[in-house]
Amino acid sequence: MIDTAYSRPSRWDSALSLLRYLRTHEAETTRTDIMSELGLSSSTMTDICARLRDLAMITEESIHSPRRGRPSLMVRPHPHGPVVGVIDVSHTHWRFALAQVDGTTHIQQVEHIPDRRSDFIQRLIDTLHHTGERYGDRLISVVVSVRSTVSANYRAHPVFLGWEDLDFSALADHMPHIKIRVENNASLSALAECHHVRGAGYGGAGVLLIELTTSLGGAFVSRGTVLDGATGSGSEFGHMPFGRPGAACRCGAVSCWATVADGYALARLLGDDDPTDPESYIHDVFDECLTDPGKLHSLVHDHDAHVTAFTAPAGHYAPREGTYASASGQRQGLGDAVQSIARGLGQGVAGLANALAPDVIVLGGQAITARRIASTTFHDTLTTGLMQIRRESPPRIVNAQFGAEGYLRGGALLAFDDALTPRLMDRWCHRYEQSRQPAFTARGVPHGSRHH
Ligand SMILES: [Zn+2]
């Protein structure tokens, strides 16, 4: 085939933009929406959609839109189109999801993480193997999300699983024909919050995500790109020395920010042993504060938090004598401990805001609850920690929209970004022409030409 005047990269540009629009927007997308967003003419749009339909990447369905009063074409993923896989590894379970070109993830399986590393890696290989058997070359990319530092060559360091090192390279060896990538979960979450239209940081030029889950982590997305340094392991914000001076952290360093703001820090403040699951520990303690409005009020003496947390349709909460009395029966120091965590979070977020100049700060996991319970402490600490120049137009602080789904959603986004390239589109063209052959033969017109 001879190329036209168009260079190979550019001839797919609009089609690839359309596919990216699908995975960053809601499922209910019409041709008109896409045209106006991408600034395409009607004829260009018709041409692109025809090509993508021919390639079995999208389908279109006519619907009547009350908004426009005339039929509109809904653009959807083709049922036989490309798929990507996302493996999300938490501290107890792993789950596997598939996504079509609209980026919506569908969970296929959820399992406990086995005790032995080799068993775990083998389970993942088996899963990818079966997926490959089922979908063939339609499976175009896989992203593994891990709640740990990720260094080059598929290596993660999930100390929370009791493994200093976890090597995923066997997955890539098993599927050499597709791109397999291992990423930190917070980076994926940040991608989803930043690039998806429903994300809390959508439209932000500098989006700082801070998540308190198994530990304290985050990511910074600068003009659409996650900053991850020379080895891809950057953005380990929880391990900056903002913490208790000299306190040993699980990462091997001392004084890390996490030592004043994560589940282990909360347990230490409350005199509890190190929790086996720091995320559910912090969740349970915060829950204890949230289930009783009176208790919360007397614990943190934080009127703003009290109002924010309980301005429910049911009406306003009026403190009663009895609730104060019930709070005195709580464990010692709960209010101080929760405020201490909120203060630790606020200080670190201020430091990062000074350094990185975000316009949006997205809080995720238990950081949302910490801010909710002790909002005055959090906001006072944050504001006083900001440089004057940052205080003049302070970053917007918002709650993450996707939660743990962000790891899957962000993973699918990244997997398609990795895989949907002009080269893949060329390959799919070839694939399509091959798959068309039998149909022509069946109708008695062989592929190619007999009739010279
Ligand atoms: Zn550390």
Residues whose N, C-alpha, C, O or C-beta is under 5 A from the ligand:
A	BS01	ZN	G238 H239 C249 R250 C251 A253 C256
